[in-house]
Amino acid sequence: MTKSLKSPLAFNLLYFFVILAVTAGIVFPLLFVLLSPSLKDFTFVFSSEVWRTAMKNTLLECLSSTTLSVLVGYLFAYAVVKADIPFKKIFGFIPILHLMTPPFVGGLSFILLFGRQGFFTHTILGLDISLYGFRGLLIAQVLCFFPISYLICAQVLKRVPPSLEQAARAMGASKAKIAFTVTLPLCLNGILSAALFIAVSVLSDFGNPMIVAGRFRVLAVEVYTQLNGWINSGTSCVLGIILVLPSVVLFIAQNIMMKKQNEKFATVGSKSSPLPEKKSSLVTRILLFIFCLFISLLIFAQFLSILIGAFQKIWGVNPAFTTEHFKMIGKFSRELSNSLIFAFVAAILATTFASLSVFFVSRTNLPLKKYLDACVQIPAAIPGSLFGLALTLSAARLHIHASGFMIILAMTVAFMPFSYRIISTVFSQIKSTLDDGSRSLGATKLQVFTTILLPLSKSGIFSSFIYDFVRGVGTISSVIFLVSFKTPLASIKILNLAEQGEWGKAAALATILTTLTFSVLLAGKLVLSLKKDS
């Protein structure tokens, strides 16, 4: 009797704890920052030409970067999936590799390649120009975000029913006409979903605008600048609120679009055995191959520039080989250890809370589960700089000075939505009859969770942990408000070194951190493969 009472009590207490934790860690800080600014702050921002220009710049940046990122991603995906170009397996791996790269790599490598002393602009072309500003930011963000479009579009293209394309081909349509009149319309929902996802990411992007944008002011950076440089929390909060409104609208639209996409493919999908694919014309394949090669070489150049820059005395001025920059890495051991430890703890917490939340939402009939579902997904629509601001202001009001704890909290919240979606997908593939069977044999709900769902979902959960860790190591926007002299981070140090013109030191630290990140990623892949074999 006692045993049967303890389990429901423990289950209810755990559910209450999760609800309380997401409310305190997500809802409260956001409500605090939303209610902080006064009417005077709103009037000041909307009456200032400076902030109106920043809003226009942000809109221009979002539309341009999103459009080009989606276009590049779709063409890249079409070339790999449909056009049968040479080396398509290698090309298909490159965007995934780039997606797992720490965020600071893009902005730093852009300066080394396209800055005033850049390899392409100065060394190759001999030009004394700078791409700082809108043009540079556009290039940096397209290279940064097109992998997202590639992954979504590649999945959609693979799910296009071959029978429809074959029917069009049987009626005499050319490959080009099929691509524009059959394949593209069927991929439209996926393309729009990719566009909405990238638009939210562009609005949230902090590292690229901070390093590359120069005088081209955007809201994500101004939210930080106003609090850090001018200690103007009211203006910073208003700018953050302005930034979050389109993000929330885009996030809601993205979810609706993803549901429509799934419904559409569920309707038109077929099990017919396809005829052999008709290859694209030779000219089309050559053009798409050149396109993929060009994009791949740019990505490769990003990695190579950071590696070479770490061994050059002064980039673009004195290319003499040196190891001095790596000898200085010892001074940044604290930054490196903090980044690894904080990311590790945050990855565990994000994955744990996401797993519990998915279980409570999808496998129980508890009250407030819709509230929990919304709370866990809210951070996906919140720019990192705004949430960092929310944590900073709420911690100051509550006199919380544990910056390490706040950094871990920011990382946990930032990556929880991704873990939630991955684990939701994995749990949805496990039949609920297994739960019912276990319950009929006397298992409690917690036992079903720990002995049935978790073991069957271990690959997805482990993938979630690895992704959270890798992204946490290089995160910038959500933690830049929270770092202190006691809790420095490697990603922020790289940003500071780049701003100070210490390219060699920044490249050396970026090389070490990127190497550590990929080592963990490869170790994770190895563990996953061993688990599958066993």
MOPEPE-V512708 format. One line per field, one symbol per residue. ss: DSSP state (A for helix, B for strand, O for the rest). phi: phi as a letter, one per 40 degrees, with the letter a starting at -180 (. if undefined). psi: psi as a letter, one per 40 degrees, with the letter a starting at -180 (. if undefined). A space follows every 10 residues. Layout:
BEGIN
ss->???
phi->???
psi->???
END
This chain:
BEGIN
ss->OAAAAAAAAA AAAAAAAAAA AAAAAAAAAA AAAAAAOOAA AAAAAAAOAA AAAAAAAAAA AAAAAAAAAA AAAAAAAAAA AOOOOOOAAA AAAAAAAAAO OOOAAAAAAA AAAAOOOOAA AAAAOOOOOO OOOAAAAAAA AAAAAAAAAA AAAAAAAAOO OAAAAAAAAA OOOOAAAAAA AAAAAAAAAA AAAAAAAAAA AAAAOOAAAA AAOOOOOOAA AAAAAAAAOO OOAAAAAAAA AAAAAAAAAA AAAAAAAAAA AAAAAAAAOO OOOOOOOOOO OAAAAAAAAA AAAAAAAAAA AAAAAAAAAA ABBBOOOBBB BOOAAAAAAA AAAAAAAAAA AAAAAAAAAA AAAAAAAAAA AAAOOOOOAA AAAAAAAAAA AOOAAAAAAA AAAAAAAOOO OOAAAAAAAA AAAAAAAAAA AAAAAAAAOO OAAAAAAAAA OOOOAAAAAA AAAAAAOAAA AAAAAAAAAA AAAOOOOOOO OOOOOOOOOA AAAAAAAAAO OOAAAAAAAA AAAAAAAAAA AAAAAAAAAA AAAO
phi->.ccccccccc cccccccccc cccccbccdc cccccccccc cccccccccd cccccccccc ccccccdccc cccccccccc cbcfccfccc cccccccccc cddccccccc cccbccbccc cbcccgcbbb cdhccccccc ccccbcdccd cccccccccc dccccccccc cgcccccccc bbccdccdcc ccccccccdc cccccbcccc cbcgcccbcd ccdccccccb fbcccccccc ccccdccccc cccccccccc cccccccccb bccccdcccc cdcccccccc cccccccccc cccccccccc bccbdgbbcd cabdcccccd cbcccccccc cccccccccc cccccccccc ccbbbccgcc ccdccccddc bbddcccccc ccccccccfc bccccccccc cdccbcdccc cccccccccc cccccccccc chcccccccc bbccdcbccc cccccccdcc cccbcbdcbc cbcaccbcbc cccccccccc gccccccccc cccccccccc cccccccccc cccc
psi->dddddddddd dddddddddd dddddddddd ddddediidd dddddeehdd dddddddddd dddddddddd dddddddddd ddefiifddd ddddddddde hidedddddd dddeadfidd ddddefigih eiaddddddd ddddeddddd ddddddddeh hddddddddd eeiidddddd ecddddeddd dddddddddd dddehddddd dddbeghidd ddddddddde fgdddddddd dddddddddd dddddddddd dddddddeii eihiihhhii iddddddddd dddddddddd dddddddddd eidhhedgei hieddddedd eedddddddd dddddddddd dddddddddd deeifiiedd ddddddeddd ehhddddddd dddddddefh egdddddddd ddddeddddd ddddddddeh hedddddddd eeiidddddd ecdddeeddd dddddddddd dddeiddeed deiiddgiid ddddddddde egdddddddd dddddddddd dddddddddd ddd.
END
